[in-house]
Amino acid sequence: MKTKKMKCMMAMALMLCLMVSLFSFGAYADANVSCTVNQNIGTIAVNKGLGNIQSCSYTGSIPEGLQLSYVGADVYLSGTPTTAGSYTAQINMETDNGPSSFTLNITVSEAEVAPFPIESEKPVANKPPVITKNPTGETVEAGGTAQFVARADNADSFVWRIVSADTTNTIPAKDAAYYFSGLEVSGADTERLTLTNIPKSMNGWAVECKFTNAAGSSFTTGAIIRVSGATGTTNDPKDTTSNNNNAAGTNELQAPKINTQPKGAELSAGQSHTMTVYASNASGIGQLTYQWYSSDSNNMNNIKAIDGANSTSYTAPETAGTKYYCVGVWLSKDGQKSTTTYSPLVAVTYNTTADGSTGSTTGSTDPAGGLTLPGASASPAPTATASPTAAPMPTSGGDSYNRDTSSTLVFYIVVAVLALVAVGGILVYLALINRRRGGDE
């Protein structure tokens, strides 16, 4: 009779231990996140686990603009939601302690609309910008510098322009260096435009600024450029004959000048980088030709021409490690070729992960609702975001994240106590069995 009771007790203890273990491995507290449309939530820890996560996926939906990721045993939510509504996702994880899951509930609210200002403070939205400062004309020597200032009220945007004498040809100031040989432009995105190394071919051209808002556009008066020694005006920025730009009267091809140098970059997998160069034709004749080069070392003696890379820009291929690039530019005309002008070598680096493949530490979301590792198969498996903070918190601005984190600790304490009780019952049972066997002998 006693033996039967002890067997029942042992079965119950084993069942209790098994249920507790399975429950502790498979149950996580649900997470609830509240946020606002178009406001960055920062990085939020929506689940803090005990075992390192090996893979993770989800079913259901999360708002556009938000991303799930994990680091160690913790799951994070970050980004900027773009659509209001309520979303629910079941997060499924494989951890060092076995499979587990939890439910993530996300509520995205519309942003509060600020009250419209009182009548006296309402912006004038039904009128084009009002010009308050027109640029003034300048007389300079060839190769000289001139500055132009323009201002307007109620303007949402503006653009500086260079206009021919007969107003038939208008060029954005930011592009003027491509048309006027040797010209350098700065401040095209500010209220003060600076033109440097002004050529004779700009004689008679005018500088104006176009201000724009929702009601329309307003133009400043044109500030005329006078270049001392110029013999006339031209409406074609490429026509240099009437202004004596080639004063020596020869067709000697001068080496071009690189006005904008290419720039390097440090990248991760999936990112791309396009290097761009702008050169000017100092002699005013001939055709500019470009050739891009690459090298495995920061040494101009080791550069090799890249087949087909003969434009003003070049996109570096995604290659692990660091490659160096430069461009050569020369003039050619009637079978003659000028000296080649080279840009400095710039480095383009693709970082590598621990397994040696190129890639960042942020997983991408696949259409099925999972997160995939760079270079991995289509099965959902999110990766961790790069360097989340030690204690992720949402950014300010009214967003909130509510979850009773202490309940998780209490839950695991209760699980541990119940497991110890079950194990103790088994040990008592085994001791009684051994004692009985000793008495029978």
Number of C-alpha atoms within 10 A of each C-alpha: 6 7 12 9 10 18 13 12 16 20 13 15 20 17 13 17 20 14 13 18 15 14 13 17 18 17 15 18 18 16 19 16 20 16 23 23 21 17 18 20 26 18 21 22 23 26 23 17 15 13 16 17 23 18 19 25 23 24 14 14 16 23 20 12 14 14 21 28 26 26 19 14 16 17 21 20 22 22 18 18 22 17 15 18 14 14 15 18 17 17 21 18 23 18 19 13 14 14 17 21 20 19 21 22 18 21 18 21 17 13 13 8 6 6 6 8 9 7 7 6 8 9 10 11 13 10 14 20 26 17 19 10 14 18 22 17 16 16 14 18 16 20 14 16 18 16 16 20 18 23 20 23 14 18 21 13 14 22 17 26 21 24 23 22 20 12 11 9 13 17 16 16 25 18 14 18 21 19 16 24 27 23 22 21 19 14 15 19 13 14 18 15 22 17 20 17 18 25 24 31 28 29 26 20 24 24 27 25 29 20 25 20 18 14 14 13 17 19 19 20 18 19 21 22 22 21 25 13 13 19 14 15 22 21 19 15 18 14 16 21 16 14 20 16 19 17 9 8 9 8 12 15 21 19 20 25 19 19 16 13 18 20 17 19 15 14 20 18 20 11 11 14 16 13 20 15 20 16 22 23 24 20 20 21 19 20 13 19 17 20 21 24 21 21 21 14 15 17 11 16 8 12 19 14 16 15 9 9 15 17 15 18 17 22 11 18 12 18 15 19 16 17 21 22 28 26 31 20 26 23 25 17 14 7 5 10 18 17 14 18 17 20 19 17 23 21 21 23 19 24 18 18 14 8 7 9 16 21 22 21 21 22 23 18 18 14 9 14 15 22 25 22 21 20 10 9 9 13 15 22 24 27 23 20 20 13 9 17 11 7 8 15 15 19 14 11 11 12 18 16 16 10 14 10 13 8 11 16 11 11 14 13 12 13 16 16 11 17 19 13 14 21 17 13 17 18 13 13 17 14 11 13 13 11 11 12 9 9 7 6 5
